Amino acid sequence: MYQILKPSTLFKIFFTLLIPFGCFGQENEKPQLQLGGAFRVNYVYSSWKEEQKTKGGEFGYDMFRINAKASYKNIFLNAEYRFYSDAFGGSFLKQGWVGYKFNEHNELHAGLVYVPFGIKQYNSHNWFFNITYYVGLEDDHDMGLKYIHTDDNWEYAFAFLKNAEELNFGGDVENSSSRYSYDVVGRNKETNQFNAKLVRKFGQQAKHRLGFSGQYGSLYNIDTDKNGSHYALALHYEVDWKKWNFKTEAITVSHAPENALGEPNNRIKMGAYGTPYEIASDFNMYTAAVSKTIDVNWGPISQIELYNDFGYMQKKEKEFTDSFQNVTGLLVTAGQVYTYIDYAAGYNHSWLGGNFVDDFSVGNPDAKWEARFNINVGYYF
């Protein structure tokens, strides 16, 4: 004869069975949450803007951001949301992923993840980044899955990125340029991209990081309903010695879109901060960045970092004019306040004078070097 169990007894059995599977942790394994962010203002004086030259520059709001990090057992969250002015794209998510930590060496991230390509996290020291950022190859984030391994001698990562930040789903809707990192926009969309990155670490007094990165993916064209392709390969090296840091990259890039008849294939549209522009479809890129950190005791100022970051974009189309960027400056650290003081110079650079639309594609052989003196003050919490 079977005995009928009381509801209270069933609940006890149910909870007892769940405990071994980790549904309920110990008392000391509580969810953790960290909140932070930053508020920044900016002073700018541009050589190509007559109004700024007459007024002696302009000073205004730059950005406010919120950061959230949460964890429970081996599961964690990392997210950052930014608020810019409407002229710079408004508000958008910079990054946001859920992760699982298998052990101290291996992790899996899912969501809007950091793209494993080139020097992590920045191929630069200054507020403007290096020229690699403006073609989507520095501090880039896309939607997908990423596996990371880190130990004393090696780092490697593999990622499948379904697409860039998708703000409008499906149909013939173009991707919005209201985003943090540069992605392909216009009539083409990045999709089904694979990334691999390998870094060898060595050295005692001087710590070296020699690496190789590669990515390959499709470019879906709205007009033709066909998939083109794109790829990028990079060799990168970084060394820390005493108070010095040096980093360099050599990159080759190619885009092969399946555009509608009559649309040029030797240039492609990219967008961020609310406004798109063109870049050359095929190019090589070379960068070199160096910095020296100096400890000081000047009231609230504890550290000064001096740097110079150089970048060169060599376009493979013979009729196009190459692009350059060089930023000389210093970072002043005073408690939670970080101040970048930069002199950024550019030649055929969309953000540094000239014609914004096609400086990184066709360019102008008669262009002049233009410069922007910039002071960015941020409180980070």
Disulfide bonds with the S-S distance in Angstrom:
none
